[in-house]
Amino acid sequence: MTVWINGEPSEAGTVSVHDAGFVRGDGCFEALRSYGGRAFALTEHVQRLQWSAAALGMTLPVADDLEAWIATAARQAGDGIVRVIATRGGPDQTVAPPVVVVISEPLPARLDGLALLPIRAPWHSAGRPWELAGAKTLSYGPNVNASRVARERGFTDAVLVSDDDIVLEGPTFAIGWVIDGVVETPALDLLILDSITRRYVLDLVDEVIEGRFHLSRIASASEVFAMSTIKEVVAVVRLGELSFEPGPVTDRLAGDFRAGLIDAGYTVSSCE
């Protein structure tokens, strides 16, 4: 793992214990995949980071600097992950330049299928507008705890649902499923994260319905899949008490997504 702070290498990789990002979770973040030393969808990720920061009333360094710092970390990572964390930079209620931490790290082991536990997420907007809806803030404790609870109950991860069992998203991924050959996925107007990988994957789909779906709808699906920066496209083989087999649509989307990376000049390892 290698750490840069405001563009400078840092062996210690520390921020102040008085930083509101540490004390209050007052900040934002992004995670990018690095393929052969090149960050995927770099501009889109930086734009979303800046949007999250603006929602928090933070002004980040200019996009060119952020992209350069991330590109440096991606070259270091090779085939890996680059995490960008922007903290408030000072104590709560003070005005200070934000601190931008960039971390390169190896990829986790690739999973062939996910087992997801539905967990109600009363902290999620679920379509109710508010100032930070859709922002990737450091206050990620509820999502992290949902994943922890799911693992403790024998699942890979969670899938978040509203109080009235409307399907939302995973703690760190988007979700979709296939019914009668048509892909369905929760709509962005539920104020789920505008996943960049989700954008790319849905562009590969001939027919997709984005909407507000009750959890029971997935019982009619022939296949279910997750989409994220780290996971790319991966089959869901279990959702609560339901079981699924990896299907042809998921396989095609996973293959087409990787083929698109290659066409765009990324170096994609076949052994992941």
Backbone bond lengths (Angstrom), bond angles and torsions (degrees), N, CA, C in turn:
res aa  C-N    CA-C-N  psi(-1)  N-CA   C-N-CA  omega(-1)  CA-C   N-CA-C  phi
1 M - - - 1.461 - - 1.535 109.21 -
2 T 1.328 116.07 135.02 1.459 121.86 177.93 1.519 108.60 -124.14
3 V 1.351 116.08 142.80 1.463 121.37 -174.50 1.528 109.61 -125.26
4 W 1.332 115.72 136.47 1.458 122.34 170.94 1.524 107.92 -122.75
5 I 1.331 117.74 139.75 1.457 122.21 175.67 1.525 107.77 -122.13
6 N 1.336 114.89 119.41 1.468 121.18 -175.89 1.526 111.14 50.93
7 G 1.333 115.25 40.60 1.455 121.12 174.08 1.510 115.45 86.52
8 E 1.334 118.53 -4.13 1.462 121.65 -177.63 1.532 109.65 -109.00
9 P 1.347 118.13 135.91 1.465 119.65 177.08 1.525 110.66 -59.08
10 S 1.317 115.91 142.78 1.464 120.73 -178.51 1.520 108.85 -138.59
11 E 1.325 116.71 111.72 1.459 119.91 178.11 1.521 111.10 -66.81
12 A 1.323 116.83 -40.83 1.465 120.12 -178.64 1.520 111.59 -74.77
13 G 1.343 117.02 -35.79 1.462 120.68 179.18 1.511 113.03 60.75
14 T 1.343 117.66 50.63 1.457 120.51 -174.83 1.520 112.02 -114.94
15 V 1.327 115.67 153.39 1.460 122.86 168.28 1.522 106.99 -126.08
16 S 1.306 116.56 162.56 1.456 121.56 -177.44 1.534 111.45 -64.12
17 V 1.335 116.26 140.97 1.461 119.67 175.97 1.525 110.96 -69.56
18 H 1.339 117.30 -11.57 1.463 121.37 177.71 1.535 112.29 -91.42
19 D 1.327 116.47 -6.84 1.464 121.05 -179.95 1.527 109.04 -63.19
20 A 1.331 116.14 129.75 1.465 120.03 -179.09 1.527 112.22 -64.04
21 G 1.332 117.06 -21.61 1.454 118.92 173.55 1.515 111.48 -63.35
22 F 1.333 116.28 -37.93 1.466 121.69 177.61 1.523 111.47 -79.20
23 V 1.319 117.30 -44.93 1.462 121.68 -174.13 1.526 111.46 -75.33
24 R 1.355 117.13 -39.92 1.462 121.91 -171.97 1.522 114.75 -116.60
25 G 1.320 117.47 -5.31 1.463 118.55 -172.73 1.513 111.58 69.81
26 D 1.341 116.48 29.63 1.466 122.54 -175.46 1.525 108.91 -92.25
27 G 1.304 115.88 89.17 1.457 121.54 -178.90 1.511 109.62 177.30
28 C 1.315 116.27 -170.78 1.459 120.85 -177.91 1.521 109.56 -144.40
29 F 1.333 116.24 172.01 1.459 119.11 -175.29 1.523 111.25 -155.62
30 E 1.312 115.27 166.20 1.461 124.10 170.93 1.529 108.02 -143.54
31 A 1.325 116.40 156.92 1.460 122.48 171.78 1.519 107.82 -132.43
32 L 1.325 116.79 131.67 1.463 122.38 -177.48 1.522 109.64 -124.01
33 R 1.330 116.02 149.33 1.453 121.08 169.81 1.523 109.27 -86.93
34 S 1.308 114.88 141.42 1.455 121.49 173.80 1.523 108.38 -113.04
35 Y 1.316 115.90 122.86 1.464 122.04 179.00 1.520 108.66 -111.85
36 G 1.320 116.87 114.08 1.455 120.22 179.42 1.519 112.88 56.79
37 G 1.335 116.25 31.65 1.453 120.61 178.12 1.517 115.02 87.66
38 R 1.348 117.16 10.45 1.466 120.89 -179.92 1.524 109.56 -123.67
39 A 1.319 116.93 127.54 1.461 121.96 -177.94 1.526 110.62 -73.69
40 F 1.332 116.10 132.12 1.449 121.31 179.27 1.527 110.95 -78.41
41 A 1.334 116.24 134.67 1.470 123.20 175.43 1.521 111.19 51.84
42 L 1.335 115.78 47.27 1.465 121.41 -174.23 1.524 111.95 -58.50
43 T 1.318 116.70 -49.46 1.470 119.67 -176.98 1.516 111.43 -61.66
44 E 1.342 117.37 -42.85 1.460 120.37 -179.16 1.529 111.53 -63.30
45 H 1.332 116.30 -40.69 1.466 119.55 179.83 1.528 111.26 -66.26
46 V 1.321 117.23 -41.18 1.467 120.20 179.21 1.521 110.07 -66.27
47 Q 1.311 117.41 -39.96 1.472 120.00 177.83 1.522 110.50 -61.24
48 R 1.333 116.85 -42.02 1.462 119.08 -179.90 1.529 110.96 -68.88
49 L 1.334 117.00 -37.09 1.463 120.24 176.16 1.521 110.64 -60.51
50 Q 1.327 116.24 -44.26 1.464 119.60 179.46 1.528 111.28 -66.37
51 W 1.322 116.99 -35.57 1.471 119.73 177.30 1.526 110.15 -65.11
52 S 1.342 117.10 -44.44 1.463 120.39 177.97 1.523 110.65 -60.36
53 A 1.350 115.90 -43.35 1.466 119.92 179.95 1.529 110.86 -62.72
54 A 1.330 116.85 -42.15 1.463 120.17 179.56 1.528 110.93 -62.34
55 A 1.345 116.59 -38.31 1.462 119.70 178.14 1.525 111.40 -62.67
56 L 1.340 115.92 -28.06 1.458 121.68 178.87 1.526 112.53 -91.02
57 G 1.327 117.22 0.00 1.457 120.52 -178.00 1.513 113.27 74.57
58 M 1.339 116.81 26.74 1.456 122.51 178.59 1.521 109.56 -107.50
59 T 1.324 117.38 141.63 1.459 122.47 174.94 1.516 108.54 -109.58
60 L 1.313 116.92 116.22 1.456 121.95 -177.61 1.532 110.91 -89.51
61 P 1.324 117.07 166.66 1.465 119.58 170.13 1.526 110.47 -55.73
62 V 1.322 116.96 162.10 1.465 121.09 -176.82 1.524 110.04 -62.62
63 A 1.329 114.85 156.06 1.463 121.09 -175.87 1.524 112.09 -57.22
64 D 1.335 118.24 -39.04 1.465 120.23 -178.74 1.518 111.26 -59.91
65 D 1.335 116.92 -40.25 1.468 120.12 178.39 1.524 110.83 -67.18
66 L 1.325 116.41 -45.86 1.460 119.74 179.98 1.529 110.62 -60.01
67 E 1.326 116.65 -44.14 1.457 119.97 -179.93 1.521 111.04 -64.04
68 A 1.321 117.28 -39.19 1.465 120.43 179.62 1.527 110.69 -65.16
69 W 1.331 117.66 -41.79 1.463 120.53 179.51 1.523 110.79 -64.57
70 I 1.328 116.08 -42.82 1.464 120.09 179.93 1.529 110.57 -66.53
71 A 1.331 116.83 -40.92 1.463 120.55 179.58 1.525 110.80 -61.23
72 T 1.333 117.30 -38.94 1.466 120.94 177.34 1.524 110.59 -62.32
73 A 1.330 115.88 -45.32 1.462 119.97 179.37 1.523 111.27 -65.13
74 A 1.333 117.31 -36.43 1.458 120.71 179.73 1.523 110.80 -64.93
75 R 1.313 116.31 -40.82 1.474 118.71 177.53 1.525 110.29 -61.82
76 Q 1.319 116.67 -37.19 1.456 121.05 177.76 1.526 110.76 -68.13
77 A 1.328 116.24 -38.21 1.461 120.66 -175.74 1.517 112.43 -72.87
78 G 1.329 117.46 -31.32 1.465 119.35 -174.38 1.516 109.26 68.32
79 D 1.339 117.41 -113.57 1.465 122.09 169.99 1.522 106.53 -95.18
80 G 1.308 116.91 99.02 1.460 119.12 -174.24 1.505 112.64 -165.31
81 I 1.323 115.04 -154.35 1.461 123.35 -177.50 1.522 108.21 -124.57
82 V 1.321 116.05 140.21 1.461 121.64 170.86 1.524 107.24 -118.66
83 R 1.328 115.52 122.16 1.462 121.24 177.79 1.525 109.00 -107.02
84 V 1.322 116.33 136.03 1.458 122.73 178.29 1.522 107.56 -120.40
85 I 1.332 115.85 123.16 1.466 121.34 -177.63 1.524 107.91 -124.63
86 A 1.310 116.52 120.32 1.465 121.47 178.46 1.523 108.32 -109.99
87 T 1.342 116.59 116.23 1.453 121.44 -179.27 1.521 110.04 -100.87
88 R 1.329 116.19 167.50 1.456 121.30 -179.52 1.522 111.22 -62.63
89 G 1.325 117.88 -33.14 1.461 121.10 174.82 1.508 114.74 94.38
90 G 1.309 118.65 -8.63 1.461 121.99 179.72 1.508 109.79 -159.06
91 P 1.328 117.58 -179.02 1.467 120.88 178.56 1.527 111.71 -62.15
92 D 1.319 114.47 162.51 1.463 121.47 178.89 1.529 110.98 -55.86
93 Q 1.345 115.51 139.18 1.466 123.21 176.90 1.529 113.51 69.04
94 T 1.321 117.84 17.06 1.464 120.26 175.27 1.520 108.75 -111.21
95 V 1.322 115.06 160.57 1.460 120.43 176.49 1.518 107.73 -104.02
96 A 1.327 116.31 116.94 1.459 121.62 -178.90 1.518 107.97 -146.94
97 P 1.328 118.45 153.41 1.465 119.78 176.00 1.519 109.94 -63.45
98 P 1.321 118.33 133.64 1.462 119.73 177.53 1.528 111.72 -60.46
99 V 1.308 115.88 153.84 1.457 122.58 174.64 1.529 107.32 -104.29
100 V 1.324 116.92 126.33 1.457 121.60 179.70 1.525 108.81 -109.59
101 V 1.309 115.68 116.81 1.461 122.49 179.63 1.525 108.29 -106.76
102 V 1.318 116.98 128.74 1.462 122.45 177.81 1.526 107.59 -118.71
103 I 1.309 116.39 128.98 1.466 122.26 -175.60 1.518 109.19 -126.82
104 S 1.316 117.27 132.06 1.466 120.90 171.15 1.519 107.98 -105.65
105 E 1.321 116.65 139.02 1.461 120.93 -178.46 1.521 110.02 -151.40
106 P 1.328 117.33 160.71 1.467 120.06 -178.96 1.525 112.07 -73.10
107 L 1.324 114.90 161.74 1.458 120.50 177.08 1.525 111.00 -74.82
108 P 1.331 117.52 146.99 1.466 119.12 170.19 1.519 109.63 -73.48
109 A 1.313 116.72 168.21 1.465 120.86 177.31 1.526 109.74 -60.82
110 R 1.325 115.94 138.13 1.461 120.53 -179.46 1.523 110.16 -77.87
111 L 1.330 116.85 133.43 1.455 122.51 -178.99 1.526 110.00 -98.11
112 D 1.340 115.90 141.45 1.460 120.22 178.57 1.523 112.22 -81.56
113 G 1.310 116.83 -22.93 1.460 120.49 -179.57 1.515 110.58 -162.87
114 L 1.334 116.33 151.47 1.456 122.03 -178.26 1.520 110.47 -111.24
115 A 1.329 115.21 144.26 1.465 122.06 170.37 1.524 106.92 -111.48
116 L 1.325 117.72 118.07 1.461 122.46 -172.12 1.528 111.58 -113.95
117 L 1.319 114.80 135.83 1.457 121.21 176.25 1.520 109.22 -104.28
118 P 1.339 119.01 120.84 1.476 119.82 175.23 1.528 110.38 -64.81
119 I 1.321 115.36 128.84 1.457 121.59 178.51 1.521 108.62 -131.98
120 R 1.329 116.22 129.07 1.464 119.83 177.91 1.523 109.91 -68.82
121 A 1.329 115.13 138.54 1.463 121.75 -173.43 1.524 110.02 -124.05
122 P 1.332 118.31 79.25 1.465 120.09 -179.02 1.521 113.27 -64.41
123 W 1.339 117.21 -16.42 1.464 120.57 178.31 1.526 112.42 -80.23
124 H 1.330 117.15 -12.76 1.472 121.11 -176.15 1.520 110.27 -80.92
125 S 1.326 116.35 143.15 1.466 121.00 179.47 1.527 112.05 -58.79
126 A 1.343 116.60 -42.04 1.476 122.27 179.44 1.529 112.19 52.09
127 G 1.328 115.83 34.10 1.454 121.23 176.98 1.509 114.50 101.03
128 R 1.330 117.45 -7.84 1.470 119.86 177.57 1.528 108.49 -84.77
129 P 1.336 118.00 115.93 1.468 120.07 -175.87 1.526 112.14 -63.01
130 W 1.327 115.47 138.96 1.461 121.63 168.77 1.517 107.34 -157.62
131 E 1.319 116.93 170.97 1.463 121.26 -166.49 1.525 113.92 -61.59
132 L 1.324 118.40 -33.43 1.462 121.15 -174.20 1.530 113.03 -107.30
133 A 1.320 117.33 13.07 1.464 119.58 179.37 1.531 109.92 -59.39
134 G 1.324 115.62 126.27 1.459 121.00 178.08 1.510 115.06 86.25
135 A 1.339 117.88 -7.49 1.463 120.34 179.23 1.527 109.83 -80.01
136 K 1.342 115.82 147.10 1.467 120.60 177.00 1.522 107.97 -94.40
137 T 1.319 116.42 84.26 1.449 121.08 -176.69 1.523 110.42 -92.03
138 L 1.341 115.80 161.76 1.457 120.70 178.74 1.524 112.19 -71.77
139 S 1.313 117.91 -13.21 1.473 121.47 179.89 1.527 109.16 -79.04
140 Y 1.331 115.57 68.76 1.460 122.18 -171.36 1.525 112.32 -104.87
141 G 1.363 115.76 11.18 1.450 119.69 -175.99 1.518 115.28 -53.62
142 P 1.348 120.00 -46.98 1.462 119.78 -179.93 1.531 113.33 -59.36
143 N 1.341 117.33 -41.77 1.462 119.93 178.60 1.526 111.34 -65.04
144 V 1.335 115.33 -43.69 1.462 119.64 179.23 1.527 110.26 -61.30
145 N 1.321 116.55 -41.00 1.462 119.50 179.77 1.522 111.64 -66.75
146 A 1.345 117.42 -36.01 1.467 120.06 176.80 1.528 110.07 -59.89
147 S 1.336 116.80 -43.83 1.468 119.96 177.28 1.526 110.73 -62.46
148 R 1.323 116.62 -40.92 1.466 120.80 -179.25 1.525 111.09 -62.98
149 V 1.325 116.43 -45.77 1.456 120.64 179.34 1.525 110.25 -60.65
150 A 1.325 116.90 -43.49 1.472 120.68 179.73 1.523 110.71 -60.29
151 R 1.322 117.00 -44.92 1.476 119.84 -179.76 1.523 110.99 -64.57
152 E 1.318 117.01 -39.11 1.461 119.95 178.85 1.522 111.86 -62.99
153 R 1.332 116.67 -24.02 1.472 121.12 -179.40 1.525 112.08 -98.38
154 G 1.334 116.77 12.24 1.456 120.79 173.15 1.510 115.83 91.59
155 F 1.331 117.76 13.76 1.460 122.38 178.94 1.528 109.76 -105.48
156 T 1.324 115.62 164.44 1.462 120.54 175.92 1.516 110.93 -73.17
157 D 1.342 116.13 -41.46 1.462 121.30 -174.02 1.521 108.45 -163.44
158 A 1.319 115.34 -176.13 1.460 121.97 179.98 1.523 110.88 -107.17
159 V 1.322 116.17 161.91 1.455 122.10 162.84 1.520 105.70 -125.08
160 L 1.322 116.37 127.77 1.454 121.55 -174.20 1.518 110.84 -84.55
161 V 1.334 115.42 136.95 1.464 121.29 176.05 1.522 108.11 -130.04
162 S 1.323 115.80 156.72 1.465 121.09 179.51 1.518 110.26 -76.18
163 D 1.332 116.13 175.84 1.468 120.40 178.87 1.521 112.15 -61.51
164 D 1.333 117.00 -26.25 1.466 120.13 176.85 1.527 111.90 -102.24
165 D 1.342 115.99 24.79 1.473 124.36 172.31 1.524 113.77 63.52
166 I 1.326 116.60 35.20 1.457 121.05 169.88 1.536 108.02 -85.90
167 V 1.325 116.20 130.70 1.460 120.79 -177.70 1.530 109.38 -70.02
168 L 1.339 117.08 132.25 1.454 122.03 -177.70 1.530 111.01 -112.09
169 E 1.322 117.72 -78.42 1.463 122.49 -175.79 1.518 108.07 -169.60
170 G 1.325 116.49 170.89 1.443 120.19 170.39 1.513 109.93 -80.35
171 P 1.337 118.05 168.52 1.463 120.15 178.10 1.523 113.08 -59.21
172 T 1.350 116.86 -30.13 1.471 120.81 -179.83 1.521 112.51 -138.38
173 F 1.328 117.49 23.76 1.463 119.49 -177.43 1.521 110.41 -156.75
174 A 1.326 115.16 161.50 1.456 121.81 172.61 1.525 108.86 -94.59
175 I 1.317 116.48 161.01 1.457 120.33 -177.51 1.525 109.83 -130.44
176 G 1.330 115.51 149.02 1.454 121.95 175.36 1.513 109.12 -147.79
177 W 1.327 116.99 167.93 1.459 121.29 178.47 1.517 108.67 -152.78
178 V 1.325 115.72 170.57 1.465 121.75 -174.63 1.517 109.26 -123.59
179 I 1.329 116.59 126.35 1.460 122.82 174.49 1.525 107.90 -129.52
180 D 1.329 116.30 121.45 1.469 122.36 -178.43 1.526 111.29 52.53
181 G 1.322 116.07 40.45 1.459 121.28 175.80 1.512 115.29 80.78
182 V 1.343 117.56 -1.65 1.461 121.85 -178.04 1.527 109.42 -106.24
183 V 1.325 116.11 133.42 1.462 120.99 177.45 1.521 109.78 -80.79
184 E 1.330 116.41 132.72 1.452 122.76 173.92 1.523 108.51 -120.62
185 T 1.325 115.78 147.87 1.462 120.32 -179.40 1.521 109.19 -157.48
186 P 1.333 117.63 148.99 1.473 119.35 176.96 1.523 111.51 -58.03
187 A 1.328 115.61 140.54 1.464 121.51 -176.59 1.528 110.98 -80.05
188 L 1.327 115.07 153.57 1.460 120.43 179.03 1.521 112.16 -65.35
189 D 1.343 118.32 -22.06 1.457 118.35 -179.96 1.533 112.11 -72.48
190 L 1.346 117.00 -3.40 1.458 120.39 167.20 1.525 110.43 -78.71
191 L 1.338 115.15 -1.14 1.461 123.46 179.14 1.519 111.91 62.19
192 I 1.342 114.67 35.36 1.458 120.94 166.30 1.525 107.67 -73.63
193 L 1.338 115.83 169.05 1.458 119.39 177.61 1.529 110.06 -63.48
194 D 1.323 115.76 135.92 1.467 121.02 174.47 1.528 107.67 -78.24
195 S 1.330 115.12 77.25 1.461 122.03 -175.31 1.527 111.15 -60.56
196 I 1.316 115.77 129.05 1.464 120.32 -179.53 1.520 110.28 -69.18
197 T 1.330 117.29 -40.46 1.462 119.66 176.26 1.518 110.66 -62.95
198 R 1.329 117.11 -39.63 1.466 121.41 176.84 1.517 110.04 -57.30
199 R 1.340 118.22 -43.23 1.463 121.00 178.75 1.529 110.79 -56.48
200 Y 1.326 115.08 -49.50 1.464 119.86 -177.02 1.524 111.25 -64.71
201 V 1.335 116.85 -41.46 1.458 120.03 -177.70 1.518 110.67 -67.57
202 L 1.328 118.42 -44.19 1.466 120.00 -178.15 1.518 111.85 -65.60
203 D 1.334 117.16 -24.87 1.466 119.70 174.69 1.527 111.84 -67.24
204 L 1.339 116.31 -16.62 1.466 120.89 -179.90 1.523 112.15 -90.81
205 V 1.328 117.11 -5.24 1.461 121.96 -173.50 1.524 110.35 -95.04
206 D 1.328 116.34 132.74 1.465 120.71 178.95 1.523 111.30 -69.11
207 E 1.325 115.76 -41.87 1.469 120.07 -178.53 1.518 108.67 -138.93
208 V 1.313 116.39 124.10 1.463 121.32 -179.47 1.522 109.24 -137.58
209 I 1.319 115.93 139.61 1.456 122.01 175.85 1.522 107.81 -115.82
210 E 1.325 116.18 118.85 1.456 121.67 175.54 1.518 107.60 -102.69
211 G 1.317 116.94 128.47 1.456 118.09 -175.94 1.515 113.10 -165.81
212 R 1.312 113.36 -162.97 1.468 122.74 -179.46 1.524 106.26 -109.39
213 F 1.330 117.15 107.85 1.460 121.80 -171.24 1.525 110.96 -118.74
214 H 1.328 115.02 132.11 1.458 120.11 173.81 1.524 109.09 -71.34
215 L 1.324 115.85 149.40 1.464 120.62 -179.11 1.521 112.28 -54.80
216 S 1.335 116.84 -33.24 1.466 120.47 -179.06 1.523 112.23 -63.74
217 R 1.331 117.00 -20.40 1.464 120.90 179.89 1.534 111.17 -60.24
218 I 1.329 116.64 -33.12 1.469 119.76 -175.04 1.524 111.36 -69.35
219 A 1.331 118.14 -18.22 1.468 120.42 176.46 1.522 111.44 -61.33
220 S 1.343 117.49 -23.12 1.473 121.89 -179.95 1.524 112.28 -90.16
221 A 1.331 118.06 -0.84 1.466 120.81 -175.54 1.519 111.44 -79.77
222 S 1.326 114.52 146.98 1.465 120.58 174.77 1.519 111.58 -90.03
223 E 1.327 117.17 -23.57 1.462 121.86 176.50 1.522 108.78 -156.54
224 V 1.322 115.35 153.90 1.459 123.03 -178.82 1.522 107.36 -133.85
225 F 1.332 116.89 145.37 1.461 119.20 -178.89 1.519 110.60 -146.74
226 A 1.331 114.81 157.29 1.456 122.68 176.76 1.520 108.80 -112.82
227 M 1.350 115.82 153.19 1.467 122.34 -178.89 1.519 108.66 -134.13
228 S 1.340 116.82 126.56 1.457 119.35 176.19 1.519 110.26 -161.99
229 T 1.326 115.09 166.58 1.461 121.21 178.46 1.510 111.16 -55.74
230 I 1.320 117.14 -47.38 1.457 120.98 -175.03 1.529 110.96 -80.28
231 K 1.322 117.14 -42.46 1.465 121.24 -175.30 1.522 113.02 -81.84
232 E 1.341 118.31 -20.37 1.469 123.26 -168.39 1.527 107.80 59.58
233 V 1.338 118.55 -118.40 1.464 121.77 176.41 1.520 107.50 -118.96
234 V 1.328 116.82 121.63 1.464 120.46 -177.50 1.519 109.27 -137.36
235 A 1.330 115.60 142.86 1.459 120.97 -178.19 1.525 111.03 -70.61
236 V 1.331 114.73 145.57 1.459 122.08 168.43 1.520 106.79 -100.18
237 V 1.327 117.03 120.11 1.464 121.08 -176.21 1.525 112.37 -100.85
238 R 1.312 115.84 -10.20 1.468 119.90 178.48 1.513 108.62 -152.59
239 L 1.330 116.33 134.69 1.458 121.94 176.29 1.517 106.65 -136.96
240 G 1.328 115.88 104.09 1.455 119.57 -172.48 1.515 109.62 61.67
241 E 1.324 116.36 -122.93 1.468 120.79 179.64 1.519 112.61 -91.73
242 L 1.321 117.82 -1.10 1.459 121.84 -179.16 1.523 110.74 -89.48
243 S 1.326 116.56 142.86 1.459 122.16 176.69 1.516 109.67 -118.58
244 F 1.334 115.83 145.88 1.461 121.94 -178.55 1.530 109.02 -137.59
245 E 1.314 115.13 152.59 1.458 121.38 171.86 1.522 108.54 -100.23
246 P 1.332 118.33 143.08 1.468 118.86 171.32 1.520 109.07 -55.83
247 G 1.330 116.82 134.15 1.456 119.90 -172.89 1.508 113.54 -118.41
248 P 1.333 116.60 176.14 1.466 121.08 -175.75 1.522 114.23 -66.18
249 V 1.321 118.07 -32.17 1.466 119.24 179.86 1.530 109.79 -69.01
250 T 1.326 116.08 -45.90 1.469 119.66 177.63 1.520 110.89 -60.25
251 D 1.327 116.35 -44.98 1.467 120.32 179.52 1.527 111.09 -60.90
252 R 1.345 116.02 -42.19 1.467 118.83 -179.43 1.517 111.14 -66.26
253 L 1.329 116.68 -43.60 1.463 119.22 -179.16 1.524 111.35 -64.33
254 A 1.335 116.36 -40.49 1.467 119.58 178.00 1.521 110.51 -62.87
255 G 1.344 116.37 -43.28 1.463 120.28 179.66 1.512 112.56 -68.51
256 D 1.338 116.66 -42.54 1.467 120.32 -179.51 1.527 111.46 -67.54
257 F 1.338 116.45 -35.13 1.467 119.32 177.45 1.526 109.70 -62.51
258 R 1.307 116.43 -45.67 1.469 120.06 179.41 1.529 111.06 -67.31
259 A 1.321 116.68 -38.34 1.464 119.11 177.59 1.525 110.56 -62.87
260 G 1.332 116.33 -37.27 1.458 120.14 176.96 1.510 112.27 -63.87
261 L 1.327 116.98 -36.96 1.453 120.57 175.81 1.526 110.95 -61.65
262 I 1.316 115.72 -45.61 1.463 120.50 -179.87 1.526 110.51 -63.19
263 D 1.332 116.23 -43.54 1.473 120.20 179.00 1.525 110.98 -61.52
264 A 1.344 116.77 -31.09 1.462 120.88 -179.59 1.529 112.32 -84.23
265 G 1.319 116.38 2.84 1.467 119.78 174.82 1.522 115.02 94.83
266 Y 1.330 118.00 7.46 1.462 119.30 177.02 1.521 109.81 -79.64
267 T 1.304 116.05 147.65 1.461 122.35 175.62 1.514 107.28 -92.00
268 V 1.329 116.81 111.40 1.455 121.51 -174.22 1.515 109.00 -110.30
269 S 1.315 115.94 123.85 1.458 120.63 179.09 1.516 109.61 -77.68
270 S 1.316 117.34 133.88 1.459 121.62 179.72 1.516 112.48 -81.98
271 C 1.344 117.25 -8.07 1.457 119.78 -175.05 1.523 113.07 -95.72
272 E 1.329 117.67 -1.17 1.473 118.64 -179.60 1.520 109.90 -69.32
